[in-house]
Amino acid sequence: MNLATSLAQVAARWPNRSAVTWGERTLTWAEIDRRSDALARHLRLLGAAPGSRVALLMRNRPELLEAMYAAFKAGMVIVPLNAKLPAAEVAYHLEDSEAAVLVTDEKGAAEVGDPGVPLVVTGPDYERLLDSHAVGPYGIVDVRPDTVAWLFYTSGTTGRPKGAMLTHGGLAFVVASWLADLTPLDEHDVTLHAAPLSHGAGFHALAATARGVHQVIPAEERFDPPAILALMRERRVTNTWMVPTQITMLVDHLDGGACVLPDLRHIVYGGAPFPTAELAAALRTFGRVLVQLYAQGESPMTVTWLPAADHPDPDGPETALLRSAGYPRPGMDLRIVDPDSGEVLGPDAVGEVAVSGPAVMTGYWKRPEETAKALHGGWLRTGDLGRIDFGGRLFLLDRSKDLIITGGSNVYAIEVERALLEHAGVADVAVIGTPHRTWGETVTAVVVPGDDGAEGDELAAHAKRLLAPYKVPRRFEFVDAIPRNAYGKIDKRRLRERFGSAST
């Protein structure tokens, strides 16, 4: 089934219900459906055909959803791009995906200049072209379940970004799984899109659209905690998807006090590690509405989950379970394998996380060798290190390439980072291995000092109280900011390049 069918069905059932609100502007489902029909016609006139790639470079706004469904209706493949990408990176994605059209907003058009492909820009001209093509329903193109619908470009921390090919059938499973596990929704729900729709929130939008949910987009591009909380109260938001940083910003704004949002039932979080202390504070603030997911772009939003009811009392005896990424999602299979041999390992053994199921990509766009490395007999080798305990819960340890081996002992950076983040003098931290002539590697902490900044000796003493001695950083580097890529993930490659000189 073409993913666009869900929009047409919702528009037929609830044509006059609110579909998307952005600031003071609200569009109904009939309007979204009609406008995406018109845009689909325009894309065809620009030369795009079924199977063509349509790049989307926009801040969160209703036109981004319109463009997604317009491309789906026409049997085209969307290539959502993070609006923060510099012009050179946009050019790379356009060239690599062989995009036929770029749909962008006014700010994006000014930043990219001449993209070398036909350009559709939101604004007065966009509205006029939609009006000129509003001549009736657009016949949704029939597709096979294995027809590619979305090229999801990985963040590229290990090299140039690669386009994971996500199909209509795979994304239909992702939608059904989201609605079954993460946020059961109906037409009376209200979703807040506070994270980029070009990334994780875009999959949330697919699920919300399939249920006719009213979707609210903040008018301001910047994530402003007071404004976000006010919007959630005003619009009676029942569910949202956020990264841990955003949730922590809300908790900090509330100064750790309880937050009364009587309509809120689900805050889905993922995309980055959530320090245990910060997650506990979020549970105290919002209550048991947090739902964790673990996944990668290659298996979008659908590997494991930790339901709200399985989050332990933040002040109880089982807080160690807050470090878990939860259980395999129904319909997905999970195992831990030896990173070298691929041999399946038993409970509690540390190895590489591998996943199989309908949500997994069919491969990387134009990269058969990379596809062969990632997919083994239908199993996606994630590159993440973890273990599955005897209760079936996944615990993530680190990216396999970030494993630090010092004096023959393995150190997982995420454990050290979590320990250091519990110190008030640490605002942000990334742990890497740097060369050492005797020990092989030195555990090195790159630290952004907090308001109560601490020296390296104090941080080392703090870490010694929480970690085995060989895991304690022997080297501390203090910086103003940790480098991150466009999706907010730490760029450890840049840190290794900067601090990778050998020590003795």
Secondary structure, 3 states (H helix, E strand, C coil): CCCHHHHHHHHHHCCCCEEEEECCEEEEHHHHHHHHHHHHHHHHHCCCCCCCEEEEECCCCHHHHHHHHHHHHCCCEEEEECCCCCHHHHHHHHHHHCEEEEEECHHHHHHHCCCCCCEEECCHHHHHHHHHCCCCCCCCCCCCCCCEEEEEECCCCCCCCCEEEEEHHHHHHHHHHHHHHHCCCCCCCEEEECCCCCCHHHHHHHHHHHCCCEEEECCCCCCCHHHHHHHHHHHCCCEEEECHHHHHHHHHHCCCCCCCCCCCCEEEECCCCCCHHHHHHHHHHHCCCEEEEEEECCEEEEEEEECHHHCCCCCCCCHHHHHCCEEECCCCEEEEECCCCCCECCCCCCEEEEEECCCCCCCECCCHHHHHHHEECCEEEEEEEEEECCCCCEEEEEEHHHCEEECCEEECHHHHHHHHHCCCCEEEEEEEEEEECCCEEEEEEEEEECCCCCCHHHHHHHHHCCCCHHHCCCEEEECCCCCECCCCCECHHHHHHHHCCCEC
